[in-house]
């Protein structure tokens, strides 16, 4: 399992997960919506902790920084979403 999530992607998922849990604890959401929010929060927390998203693999993308080699053979870092070939 190779990491395919960048730092900011992990942080954003963590913030969303904490927000969903807070909504549930404060009672703003209830019933089926609350259960769905908790499930999404658990998935977001686990993917951000491990840095791996199975949906990214399905679509062949990665938000993780990778080293690219330029024409001179030097490595340079790019900070964008890349399609995995």
N, C-alpha and C positions, 0 to 999 in steps of 0.2 A: 504494500500500500504506500504509494509515493504521495507526498504532500502536494496538493494542487491549489491551495488557498493562500493568498497573500496576507500580510499583516493587517492591512486596513479592512479587508474582507472579514477576517476573524473578529476584529474589534466591533465592526458594525453588527455582525451576527450576535455577539455577546450583549451589546446594548439593546438590541431588539428582544432578545431572550429575557433579559432583566426587566424590560418594560412590560412584556406579556405576563411575567410572573407577578409583577407589582399590581397590574390591573386585576389579576385574579385574587390576590391577597386583599386588596382594598374593596373587593366586591363589586367593582364596576362592570365586570362581565360575569355571567353566571350560566349555569346549565351546560348545554352542549357546546356553546361558544367558549366557555371557560375550559372545558376539557380539551377542545381543539387548541386553544392558546397554550395550555400546558404541554401538549404533545409537540407542538411546533417549537416551544422554548427548549424542551429537552433535546430535540434534534439539532437546533441551532447551537446549543451549548456543546454537545458532543462533537459536532463538525468543527467548531472553532477551537476546541481543545486539541483535537487530533490534526487539524489543518488539512483535512481530507473531506471532499464532498463527492459522493457517488454520482450526483446529477451532473457535476462537471465532467466526470469521466464519460458519461453517456453522451453528452454533447461535444466532448473533445476539447474543452477549454480549461484554462488555468489562469488564476489571478496572481500567481506566485512569480516573483522576479526570477528571471533566468538570464544566464550569460549568453550573449550572442557574440559570434566571432565576426569581425569586420574583414575586409579584403586583405589587410596586412597581417591577419592572424592574431590580432589583439582582441581581448575580450572586453566587451562593454556591457553594462547593465541597462536593461530597459524596464520601465515600470508601467506595463499595460497588460491587458488581457491577451493571451496568446492562444492560438489554435495549436493543438498538439498534433504533430504529423506522425 
